[in-house]
Amino acid sequence: MFPVRSGKWFGSRRLPRPEEDLEDQGLGFDVTTLLERRRVLSVIGLGAAAAGLAACGAAAPTGATSSSAALEEIPDETAGPFPGNGSNGPDVLQESGILRSDIRSSFGTGSATAEGVPMTLELTILSVADGTPLAGAAVYVWHCDRDGNYSLYSDGVENENYLRGAQVADDEGRVRFTSIVPACYPGRWPHVHFEVYPDQESITEPTNAIAVSQMALPQDVCEAAYASRGYERSVRNMAMLSLETDMVFGDDGGASQLAAVTGDAASGYVVTLTAPVDARAADSGTGS
């Protein structure tokens, strides 16, 4: 339970202004009290702390908010057959130039540029333990092009490496990529793959990943984008799918993996997703 005031003391701390009420003890006292409350909450859980406060008749500081809902870790998903991380052949993560924000063009020996509806992809990586941003984490993303092809693997683009890139998360845990809206190919809902690594140095070994997951794109966004030239096959493919029948998102309809989107097909979309991950454990995504 939180400290109780007794005379000139508040728990184990001496009050700087013993003749005044608690709310008049000064900024330094308030900050220390807030930090102590946060430490307690992180140990006993927000739900138990709220119950304890109610039982003791304690009041939260003015303007404070709380939630009993804990962060849920982003679901582990398959890295698929086209990760390009060295786990099944091609390894783009060993190449100079993989750390970049604009992933539309190939780099190194590649020369092609992926065409399509512009998409800004933003991921925010948080620690599932306490919700803090994982600054310094490395995030690798990849997805198919407008024709449903994956660079490094599909016929005709084996020597290209577009629509693949990595970045290091900023102080807010964010990475941002400039890309295009991926196609809908047979059997899969439109999606983006991503892997999270503890830091930039660990990104060259796929077994170092602490999260392997996928982002789903909303149906209305895809339908609007696929009205653009070059996405004709995606229209037909998507008409035969749903989030509920997708082999990856079908278990829960992509509830925690569905991106939030702003913008339009003419000016481009901004696609965002928050991904809480367990920074302590390595992940292993395999399969289709």
N, C-alpha and C positions, 0 to 999 in steps of 0.2 A: 504494500500500500504506500501511497505518497506520504511524505513527512507531515507531521502535525505540529502546529505552533504551540509552544509552551513558554510563557514568560518572554525572555529575551532571545529565545531560540526557535528555530524552525527546523525540526529534525536534528541533524548534527551540525547545522550552520547557525552561527550567531547573527541575529538580525542587525543590519546596519543602522536602522532607525527603530529601536524597540518601542518607542512611544507612539509610533504610527501604525496604521492598518497595513495588512500585507500588500495591498495594491499601491501603497505609497513608499515602498522600500527602495525604489530606484531601478534604473535600467539594468545595471549589472546583476542585481538580485533576480530580476525577472528572467534574464537570459539564462542564468544558471538553473533556475527552477524549471524553465522550459526544456532544457537539455536533460535534466534529471527525469522529467516526465516522459520524454521520448525514449530514454533508455529503459525505463520500466515498461512502457508499452511494447517495445520490441521484444521483451522477454516474455511477458504474460499474455500478449495478444491484445489487439484493440477491443475485441468483444468482451474478454474477461475484464479488461481495465474499465470499460464503460459500466459493467455490472458492479465492479468494486466501488466506483465513484458514486453510483446511485445508492449503494448500501450504506456508505459512509456519509452521505449527504454532501459530498464535495462538489464544488462548482468548477466547471472548466473556465480557463481564462477567457475574457471577452474576445469575441471574434474567432475562437478556436473551433475547428471542425474535426470530426473523426468519422471513421468508417469501419464497420466490422468485416468488410470484404477484403480478404487477402489477395495479393497478386497471384494470378495463375500463370505458371510457366508456359511459354509458347509450345504447342505440341511438337514432339519429335516426328519428323517425316522423312520419307526417302529422299536421298540426294538425286535419285533417278539415274538413268543410264548415261547421262551426258554432263557430269559434273565438271570435267576438265581440271580436276584437282590432283591428278596423279593416281587416283585410286583404281582406275580402270584404263590407263593408257595416257592420253594427252594430259599435260600438266602446265596450265597457263600461269599458275601461281609461282612458278620458278622463273618466270620471264620478267625482265626489266620493262617497266611500263604498266604493269598490272594495277599499281596504285594510281587511280585516276578517278575523276568525277564524270566525265563524258564518255560513256561506253558505246556510243553508236558506231564508232569506226574501229577497224582492226589496227593493231600496232605491231611493231617489229617487222616481220616478213609479210604480214597481211596487208591488204590494200583496200578491201571493200568496206563500204559504209551501209549500215542497215537503214532502210527507208521505212517510214510509217508515221502514224499519228504521234506527235511529241508527248513524252511522259516524263515528269520529274518524280523520281522515286526517293522517298524519305523514310528511313527506319530509325526508330529511337530504341536503343538497347538499355534495358534496366536490369538491375539485380533483383531477382525474384525474392531474395531474402528480406530486403528492406526498401525496395523501390528506388534506390539511388541510381543515378546514371552510371553506366559502365564506361567512363571516359578512358580512352586508350585502347578499347577493344577493337579488333580488326574485323570488318564485315566484308564478305565476298558474296556478290550477287551474280546470277546468270539467268537468262531466259531465252526463249526461241524468238526468231524474227517474224516478220509479217507473213512469211510463207509457211511458218511452222517448223523451220529448220533450226538446228543448233550448230553454231560454229564449232569447229574442230571435229565434228562427227558426221553431219549430214552430207549426202552426196552433193558435190559441187562447192562446199564451203569448208572442206577438211583443212585447208590451209589458212582459214580466217579465224580470228578470235574476237570478233565484235560481240557486243551484248554480254560482256564479261568484265568485271572490274572489282577492285577492292578499295576500301577506304578505312581510315582510323577514326573512331568516334571522337567527337569533340567533348567539351566539358559537360554538355547536356546529354551525352550519349547518342548524338545524332550523326548519321551519315546521309549524304544526298547524292543521287546519281541522275544524270541526264540520259534519257533513253527513249524508247518508243513503246507503244502499246503492243504487247506480244499477241500472236495469233491464237486462235482456238484450233488445235489440231485434233484428229479423231481420238475419242476416248478420254480426253482430259479437259477439265475446266480451265479457262485462262488463268495463268499463275506465274509467279516469280519465285525462283529458288534463292535461298540464302543460307550461308554458314557464318557463325560467329566464333571468333578465336580470341583468346585472352589478350593478345597483343600482336603487333605487327611482326615480331620475330617468329612467332609460332605459326604463322599462316602458311608456311611452305610444307607443312606436314598435316594431311587431312585428319589423322587420329588426334590432333590437338584441339579439334573443334569442340566447343562447349555447347553448341546448339546447331542443329541442322533442321531447317523447316521450310515452309512455303507460304507465300502470300496469295490470297485469292482476290480477283478483281470483281467488282459488283456487276451484275447483269446489265443494268441500264447503261452503265458506262461502256461496256463492251459492245452492246448493240449499237450505240451511237458511233463509236469509233469504227466499227466494222461496216458502217455505211460508206466509209471512205474507200477510194480506189486502192486496190491491191489486197483487200481483206475479203474478197468474195467467198473464198472457201471457208473462212471462219464463220460466216453467216450460216452456211449449211451445217457445219460441224456443231455449232453451238445450239442449233435447233433440236439436236438429239441428246442434249445433256442438261443436267441441273446440278447445283451444288450438292443436293442430297444423294445423287447417284454417282458423283465423282468418286474415284477410287481412293483419293486422299482426303478430301474434305467431307465425304459422305457421312462419316460417323457422327458429326455434329453440325453439318451444314456450313463448316468453316467459321463457326461462331467467333473464335478468337483470332482468326487469320484473315478475316475479310477487311480489306483496306478501306479507309475513308478517302474520298476523292472530291476534289474541286476542279473547276475549269470546264472546258468543252473540247470537242474534237477539232474545232477550227484553230483555237489558240493553244491547245495542249492541256493535259491534265496534270494535277499535282496529287500524287498517290502517297498516303502516309499509313504507317502501321507502327504500333508500339509492341516490342517483343521483350517480355520479361524472360530472363534466362538464369540458369543456375551456374554461377561463375566458378563453382568448385568442382564440377564434374565434367568429364569428357563425354562427348556424344558420339553416336555411330549411326549415321543414316545410310541405308543401302536399299537397292532395289530399283523400281521403275520410276 
